Each structure stands twice: as C-alpha cells, then as structure tokens.
Amino acid sequence: MKTISLLKRLERFPLFTENDVAKIVNKSPEYVRTLLYRLNRKELIRRIEKGKYTVHEDHLVFASYIITPSYFSLWTALKYYNMVQQQPTSFFVVSPVKRKEIKRLNIRFLSTKYMFGYKKERYSDFDIFMAEPEKAIIDLLLFKVPIDDINFTLEKEDLDFNKISEYAKKTKNKSLMKRLGYLLEQKKNSSYGLKALDNNYILLDYLGKKKGVKNKKWRLIINN
C-alpha cells in the first residue's frame, strides 16, 4: 500500500495502534513496527506513547483515547465551553487510572473515582469525551484549584446550578459540599440544597493563609 493511501486511512482514527495498521496493510508485526518507525522519523505520524500513534495535531482529537475510559476536564473543558479567557498550557484528562503525564505533549492525567458527568461530543469529525460544564467545576474543587478560579466560573448564568449541587452530593465529599455551598450562597443567594454535614472547620481556600473569620453555618474559615 502506498504511503499516501495509508495515511488517508489512518486519518479516520483519532489514535491508532500497531494492530490497527497491521489490519490495514496485512503484514507481519515486524514489518508494521518498521513501517511506523519510518513514518514517525519522517514526521508523517506522531508517536504518542509506546504502541500508540496519531496523524492529528489537535490534542482534543486524540488525548481522550490514550486511556479508556477518560474525559477532558478542568481548564480544558472550561476553554472548550468558552468559560475561561486564557488559553490553558496543558490538556487535562481525567480517568480512574493513575499514570504519568506526557510532558512533551503537555497532557496531564488526573485520577478520580468520580467517573460521571461527562459526555460524548462531536468535534472535528470525531467523538471526544468532555466533562459537562457542571462536572468540570466539581473537578476543579476535587483537584483543589484556586478558589478565585472557581468563583469566576460560577458567574456564568447558563450553568445548571441544581445539577452542580447534585453532582457535589454524589461525590459525598463533605469538604467539597461546604465550600461549594458557601460559594453558591455568596454568588447566587442560594446553596441549592447543600449544607454542612459535619462540625469540623476547614479552610475555604486550601491554598490561602491558615487564619481567617469562622463561618458557623458552613463550618469554614474564610481565608481568601
């Protein structure tokens, strides 16, 4: 098979493996590995990691296929929904599996047991997996990004705040529910059914100073 024809076939895959190529060219594993090595050397394909390749430049096309199941979240999802102004420097992929980031591609993997609140999106002729806006905000809280960033996202009027609350309850994370309930009350004059479920005081801003005013209702130390 000619190289041009093969590359056209491979364009249909967001991410492909040696086995995918072997089915196309009908050659031995040794032949396929040599072929892929040469194509990569010529920069006609990109090696993502051992045994995984793509012909696409756009990280959104292939990165949620590196691990399955997985989905884009945090700032990657918020940028996708035009909920942040700055361009994130990394692509954030959430999965139930712990693994190292791919530094040369700026792909960061975050592990969670809360694999819900994401959906299949049609993007550039491919199905990709993206957190819903509401779950992206929950993930911001779970992975402890600065409270100011979370506050900014909560200003968006088209969010489903009842869904955010339900997703928070689904995590059963008492600290998360305290922080989110307080922030929603400050921003929207409603906690959407969230409440403090224990009497332990925690910092509102996990990255802030260690002292602040105590809020008895939410059992928070307001330190931002």
C-alpha positions in Angstrom: 0.0 0.0 0.0 1.3 3.5 -0.9 2.1 5.8 2.0 -0.4 8.4 0.9 -3.2 5.8 0.8 -2.2 4.5 4.2 -2.1 8.0 5.8 -5.6 8.7 4.3 -6.9 5.5 6.0 -5.2 6.5 9.3 -6.8 9.9 9.3 -10.0 8.1 10.2 -8.6 7.1 13.6 -8.2 9.7 16.4 -5.5 7.3 17.8 -4.2 4.1 16.2 -2.2 1.2 17.3 0.2 -1.3 15.6 -2.7 -3.7 15.4 -4.8 -1.2 13.6 -2.1 -0.7 11.0 -1.5 -4.5 10.7 -5.2 -5.0 9.7 -4.9 -2.3 7.0 -1.6 -3.5 5.4 -2.0 -7.2 6.2 1.7 -7.5 7.1 3.7 -9.1 10.0 4.2 -7.3 13.3 7.9 -6.8 12.5 7.0 -5.1 9.2 4.4 -2.9 10.9 6.8 -1.7 13.6 9.5 -0.8 11.0 6.9 1.0 8.9 5.7 3.0 11.9 9.2 3.8 12.9 10.0 5.2 9.5 6.8 7.2 9.2 7.5 8.7 12.6 11.0 9.6 11.6 9.6 11.4 8.6 7.1 13.2 10.9 4.2 11.8 8.8 2.7 10.4 12.0 3.2 11.3 15.7 4.1 8.7 18.3 2.1 9.5 21.4 3.5 6.6 23.6 4.6 3.1 23.1 2.3 1.4 20.5 0.0 4.4 20.1 0.2 6.9 17.2 -1.9 9.6 15.5 -1.8 11.7 12.3 -3.6 14.6 14.0 -2.1 17.7 15.6 -5.1 18.7 17.7 -4.9 17.3 21.2 -8.7 17.4 21.6 -9.0 14.8 18.8 -6.8 12.1 20.3 -6.0 12.7 24.0 -9.2 11.2 25.5 -8.3 8.0 23.7 -5.0 7.4 25.3 -6.7 5.9 28.3 -10.2 4.5 28.3 -12.4 5.4 29.9 -11.3 9.1 30.3 -12.6 12.6 29.6 -11.3 16.1 29.3 -12.0 18.3 32.3 -10.8 21.3 34.4 -9.5 24.2 32.3 -9.5 22.1 29.1 -13.3 21.6 29.4 -13.9 25.2 30.5 -11.9 26.5 27.5 -14.0 24.3 25.2 -17.1 25.9 26.6 -15.6 29.4 26.4 -15.8 29.7 30.2 -12.2 30.9 30.6 -10.4 33.7 28.9 -6.8 32.5 29.0 -5.5 29.6 26.9 -4.6 26.6 29.1 -1.0 25.4 28.6 -1.8 21.8 29.4 -4.6 19.4 28.4 -6.3 17.8 31.4 -7.5 14.3 31.1 -9.4 12.6 33.9 -9.6 8.8 34.3 -9.9 6.2 37.0 -6.3 5.1 36.4 -3.2 6.8 37.8 -0.5 7.5 35.2 2.3 9.9 34.5 1.8 13.0 32.3 3.2 13.1 28.8 5.3 16.2 29.2 6.4 16.7 25.6 2.7 16.9 24.6 1.6 18.9 27.7 -1.0 16.2 28.5 -1.7 15.8 32.3 -3.7 12.8 33.6 -5.7 13.1 36.8 -7.2 10.0 38.5 -10.6 10.0 40.1 -13.2 7.6 41.3 -16.0 10.0 40.3 -16.4 8.9 36.6 -19.7 10.6 35.9 -20.9 13.9 34.4 -19.1 13.7 31.1 -20.5 13.2 27.6 -19.6 12.3 24.0 -19.1 15.4 21.9 -18.8 15.6 18.1 -15.6 17.5 17.4 -13.7 17.8 14.1 -15.5 14.7 12.7 -14.6 12.7 15.8 -16.3 11.7 19.0 -14.4 13.0 22.0 -15.2 12.8 25.7 -15.7 16.0 27.6 -16.9 16.9 31.1 -20.2 18.7 31.3 -19.6 22.3 32.5 -21.1 21.5 35.8 -18.8 18.5 36.3 -15.8 20.5 35.3 -16.5 22.8 38.2 -16.8 19.8 40.6 -13.5 18.5 39.3 -11.9 22.0 40.0 -13.0 21.6 43.6 -11.9 17.9 43.8 -8.4 18.7 42.5 -8.1 21.8 44.6 -7.5 24.6 42.1 -7.5 28.2 43.5 -10.9 29.3 44.8 -10.8 32.5 42.8 -10.8 30.4 39.6 -13.9 28.5 40.8 -15.6 31.8 41.8 -15.1 33.1 38.2 -16.7 30.0 36.7 -19.8 30.4 39.0 -20.5 33.8 37.4 -21.7 32.1 34.2 -25.5 32.4 34.0 -26.1 29.5 31.7 -24.9 26.9 34.2 -27.4 24.4 35.8 -26.7 25.1 39.4 -29.1 22.4 40.6 -27.0 19.9 38.6 -23.8 21.3 40.2 -25.4 20.7 43.6 -26.5 17.2 42.7 -23.1 16.3 41.4 -21.5 17.6 44.6 -23.8 15.4 46.7 -22.9 12.5 44.5 -19.3 12.8 45.5 -20.2 12.5 49.2 -17.2 14.8 49.8 -18.2 16.9 52.8 -15.5 19.5 52.4 -16.4 20.0 48.8 -20.0 20.5 49.7 -19.2 23.0 52.3 -17.0 25.1 50.0 -19.4 24.9 47.1 -22.5 25.7 49.2 -20.8 28.8 50.6 -19.7 30.0 47.2 -23.1 29.4 45.6 -24.7 31.3 48.5 -22.4 34.2 48.1 -22.8 34.3 44.3 -26.4 33.2 43.8 -28.1 33.8 47.1 -28.9 30.1 47.3 -27.0 27.0 48.3 -29.2 24.8 46.1 -29.8 22.3 48.9 -26.2 22.0 50.0 -25.3 22.2 53.7 -22.5 21.4 56.1 -22.7 17.8 57.1 -20.2 17.8 60.0 -18.9 20.3 62.6 -15.3 20.3 61.5 -13.9 23.7 60.4 -11.9 23.7 57.2 -10.2 26.4 55.1 -12.3 27.9 52.4 -9.2 28.4 50.2 -7.0 25.4 50.5 -4.1 27.4 49.0 -4.7 30.5 51.2 -3.5 31.6 54.6 -4.2 29.5 57.6 -6.2 32.1 59.5 -9.5 33.8 58.8 -13.0 34.5 60.1 -15.0 31.5 61.0 -18.4 31.0 59.3 -20.5 28.9 61.7 -23.2 27.9 59.2 -20.7 26.4 56.7 -18.0 25.4 59.3 -15.5 27.3 57.1 -12.5 29.5 57.9 -12.9 32.3 55.3 -9.3 32.9 54.5 -9.4 34.4 51.0 
